[in-house]
Amino acid sequence: MELDGAPVSPADLSVLALVNYGHFTTMRVAGGRVRGLAHHLERLRRDSRALFGAELDPERVRFLARRMITGPAGVDGAASGEGGGAVAVRVTAFDSRPGLDRPPAPAAPRLLVTVRPAPAGPLPPLALRSVRYVRELPEVKHTGLCATVHHRRAAQAAGFDDALFVAEDGRVVEGSTWNLAVVRGETVIWPDAACLPGVTTRLLGDVLDRLGIAHRTGRVELTELTGETAVFTTNATAGLRPVAAVDGVPLARADQLIAAIRREYDAIAGDPL
């Protein structure tokens, strides 16, 4: 963990811990490359403007992220994504100046970079529990994760793997840390809802075009998720993951389709960090 390329002290993180106002992106790094790097950087720039009214230098982000996996403070390449093992690099932007009563304006966001191992190989299908919830500022990947973690924790305590967020009108929105897609016949549907536009979802649009698979955005109702519908989730660190059931109702399988999409997605070389 480093803050602006330097070791982190408890005092450095006090405002982030107490106020929890910031935003982040998490990139899967393998072989020193990132799928959708430009999208991750644009997300950070967009969210910095939204939360802080400040511009963020994408080259500074790349430098600090590279430093964590190859620089003097980084771990060895094999464990960091440089030598083949994949890692998840999270870049968090926050303002370290106190300001709960009157947040500083303009803000001066600092960059906290952390590294952890990324999941290896395809993950097993998910069993989801639906919950009526829409994130605050859903278009921003912000650090306000209390409700998100609460709903995931409650779902797991009830015997499920994760939580599926559904709006009050019954519209399927997104998951705790992922987007999802619904397979209707031979068409992939992305829910038309107030959710975070995921990097993996954006990349999969091009993947589906290359495979000749129709896809579009459309309204998805919770009541539609039955044994005649297949669902998969998308996330930058985990890739694609099928959904086995929602609220105990088994869903249809689309193993061949998901496997074909995953192969094409995995073949994306990514861009050098």
C-alpha positions in Angstrom: 0.0 0.0 0.0 1.3 3.4 -1.0 -0.1 7.0 -0.9 1.2 9.1 -3.7 4.1 6.8 -4.1 5.2 6.9 -0.4 4.6 4.7 2.6 1.3 5.2 4.4 0.8 6.3 8.0 -2.4 6.1 10.1 -2.6 9.8 10.0 -2.6 9.8 6.2 -5.7 7.6 6.2 -7.6 9.2 9.0 -9.9 11.4 6.8 -10.6 8.5 4.5 -11.5 6.3 7.5 -13.6 8.9 9.3 -15.3 10.7 6.3 -15.1 7.9 3.7 -15.5 10.4 0.8 -13.7 9.2 -2.3 -13.8 7.0 -5.4 -11.7 4.2 -6.9 -11.2 1.7 -9.7 -9.9 -1.8 -9.5 -7.8 -3.2 -12.3 -6.8 -6.8 -13.0 -3.1 -6.7 -13.9 -1.5 -9.8 -15.6 1.8 -9.7 -17.3 2.0 -6.0 -16.7 -1.1 -5.4 -18.8 -4.7 -4.3 -18.1 -7.8 -5.0 -20.1 -9.7 -1.8 -20.6 -7.0 0.4 -19.1 -8.3 3.5 -20.9 -11.8 2.9 -19.4 -10.3 2.6 -15.9 -8.4 5.8 -16.3 -11.4 7.7 -17.7 -13.5 6.4 -14.8 -11.0 8.0 -12.4 -11.0 11.2 -14.3 -14.8 11.4 -14.5 -15.4 10.6 -10.9 -12.7 13.0 -9.7 -14.6 15.8 -11.6 -17.9 14.6 -10.1 -16.7 14.3 -6.4 -13.9 16.9 -6.2 -14.3 19.2 -9.1 -10.7 18.4 -9.9 -8.8 17.0 -12.8 -6.8 13.8 -12.4 -3.6 13.0 -14.4 -4.0 9.5 -15.9 -0.2 9.2 -16.4 0.3 9.8 -12.7 -2.1 6.9 -12.0 -0.2 4.6 -14.3 3.1 5.6 -12.7 1.9 4.9 -9.2 0.2 1.7 -10.1 3.3 0.4 -12.0 5.4 1.4 -9.0 3.4 -1.0 -6.8 4.1 -4.0 -9.0 7.6 -3.2 -10.4 9.1 -0.4 -8.3 11.2 -0.4 -5.2 8.2 -0.8 -2.9 6.5 -3.4 -5.0 6.3 -7.1 -4.5 8.2 -9.5 -6.8 7.0 -9.7 -10.4 5.7 -13.3 -10.2 3.2 -12.3 -7.5 2.4 -8.9 -8.8 1.1 -9.5 -12.3 4.5 -8.8 -14.0 5.6 -12.4 -14.2 2.3 -14.1 -15.0 0.4 -14.2 -11.7 -2.6 -11.8 -11.8 -3.2 -9.2 -9.2 -6.0 -6.6 -8.5 -4.6 -3.1 -8.2 -7.0 -0.6 -6.6 -6.5 3.1 -7.0 -8.5 5.2 -4.6 -8.7 9.0 -4.8 -9.6 11.0 -1.7 -8.9 14.4 -0.1 -6.8 14.0 3.1 -7.8 17.4 4.4 -10.4 17.5 7.2 -13.7 18.8 6.0 -16.8 17.0 7.1 -18.6 20.2 8.1 -17.3 22.2 5.1 -15.6 20.0 2.5 -12.6 21.8 0.9 -13.3 23.3 -2.5 -11.6 22.9 -4.7 -10.4 19.5 -3.5 -6.9 18.1 -3.9 -7.4 14.3 -4.2 -4.5 12.0 -3.3 -4.0 8.6 -4.7 -3.9 5.5 -2.5 -2.7 2.3 -4.4 -3.2 -1.2 -3.0 -2.5 -4.6 -4.4 -4.1 -8.0 -3.6 -4.2 -11.4 -5.4 -6.8 -11.7 -8.2 -9.0 -14.8 -8.6 -7.5 -17.5 -10.8 -9.6 -19.4 -13.3 -13.3 -19.4 -13.8 -15.3 -19.1 -10.6 -18.3 -21.3 -9.8 -21.8 -20.2 -10.5 -23.5 -17.8 -8.0 -26.6 -18.2 -5.9 -28.1 -14.7 -5.5 -30.6 -13.2 -3.1 -32.5 -10.1 -4.4 -32.8 -7.0 -2.2 -34.6 -3.7 -2.9 -31.7 -1.3 -3.1 -30.1 1.2 -5.5 -26.7 2.7 -4.6 -26.3 6.4 -3.9 -24.7 8.1 -6.9 -24.8 4.8 -8.8 -22.8 6.3 -11.8 -19.8 6.9 -9.5 -17.6 4.1 -8.2 -17.4 5.7 -4.7 -16.0 4.4 -1.4 -19.4 4.5 0.3 -19.7 0.7 0.6 -21.5 0.3 3.9 -24.9 -0.7 2.4 -23.3 -2.7 -0.3 -21.3 -4.8 2.2 -24.3 -5.0 4.5 -26.5 -6.5 1.8 -23.7 -9.0 0.7 -23.1 -10.0 4.3 -26.8 -10.5 4.9 -27.2 -12.6 1.8 -24.3 -14.8 2.7 -25.6 -15.2 6.3 -28.8 -16.5 4.7 -26.9 -19.1 2.6 -26.5 -17.2 -0.6 -23.3 -16.1 -2.3 -24.2 -12.5 -3.0 -26.9 -9.8 -3.3 -28.7 -8.8 -6.4 -29.9 -5.1 -6.3 -33.5 -4.5 -7.5 -35.2 -1.1 -7.7 -38.5 -0.4 -6.0 -40.3 -0.9 -9.3 -39.0 -4.4 -9.7 -36.3 -3.5 -12.2 -33.1 -5.5 -11.9 -30.2 -3.0 -11.4 -26.7 -4.5 -10.6 -24.9 -6.6 -8.0 -22.7 -5.7 -5.0 -19.5 -5.4 -7.1 -20.6 -6.5 -10.5 -22.9 -5.8 -13.5 -25.0 -8.6 -15.0 -26.3 -9.7 -18.3 -29.5 -11.7 -19.1 -29.6 -14.1 -22.0 -32.9 -14.1 -23.8 -32.9 -16.6 -26.6 -29.8 -15.7 -28.6 -29.6 -12.1 -27.4 -27.7 -10.7 -24.4 -29.6 -8.0 -22.5 -27.9 -5.4 -20.3 -30.3 -4.1 -17.6 -31.5 -0.5 -18.3 -31.1 0.9 -14.8 -29.3 3.4 -12.7 -26.1 1.4 -12.2 -22.3 1.7 -12.4 -21.2 1.4 -16.0 -18.7 -1.4 -15.7 -15.4 -1.6 -17.6 -15.9 -5.3 -18.3 -19.4 -4.7 -19.6 -18.0 -2.1 -22.0 -15.4 -4.5 -23.3 -17.9 -7.3 -23.7 -19.9 -5.1 -26.1 -17.0 -5.4 -28.5 -16.5 -9.1 -27.7 -20.2 -9.8 -28.6 -19.9 -7.9 -31.8 -16.9 -9.9 -32.8 -18.7 -13.1 -32.1 -21.8 -12.0 -33.9 -24.0 -12.2 -30.8 -26.8 -9.7 -30.6 -26.9 -7.5 -27.5 -28.8 -4.5 -26.3 -29.9 -2.6 -23.3 -33.4 -3.3 -22.0 -35.6 -3.4 -19.0 -35.2 -6.6 -16.9 -37.8 -7.5 -14.3 -36.9 -9.6 -11.3 -40.0 -11.8 -12.2 -38.3 -12.7 -15.5 -35.4 -14.5 -13.8 -36.8 -18.0 -14.0 -35.7 -21.4 -15.3 -36.1 -20.1 -18.9 -33.5 -17.3 -18.4 -29.7 -17.5 -18.2 -27.7 -14.8 -16.3 -24.0 -14.1 -15.9 -22.1 -11.4 -14.0 -19.2 -9.2 -15.1 -16.4 -7.8 -13.0 -12.9 -6.6 -13.9 -11.1 -9.0 -11.4 -13.3 -12.1 -11.8 -14.3 -11.7 -15.4 -17.5 -13.6 -16.3 -19.4 -15.7 -13.8 -22.6 -17.6 -14.4 -25.6 -17.3 -12.0 -27.1 -20.6 -10.9 -30.2 -19.3 -9.1 -31.9 -16.2 -7.8 -33.9 -16.3 -4.6 -33.7 -20.1 -4.7 -35.2 -20.3 -8.2 -32.8 -22.2 -10.6 -32.0 -20.4 -13.8 -31.3 -21.8 -17.2 -27.8 -22.6 -18.2 -25.9 -21.1 -21.2 -22.6 -22.8 -20.7 -21.5 -22.9 -24.3 -22.4 -19.3 -24.9 -20.7 -18.1 -21.7 -17.6 -20.2 -22.4 -17.4 -18.7 -25.9 -17.7 -15.2 -24.6 -15.1 -15.9 -21.8 -12.6 -17.3 -24.3 -12.9 -14.2 -26.5 -12.7 -11.9 -23.5 -9.7 -13.7 -22.0 -7.9 -13.3 -25.4 -7.9 -9.5 -25.0 -4.2 -8.8 -24.5 -4.8 -5.5 -22.6 -2.7 -2.4 -22.6 0.7 -2.0 -20.8 0.2 -0.4 -17.4 
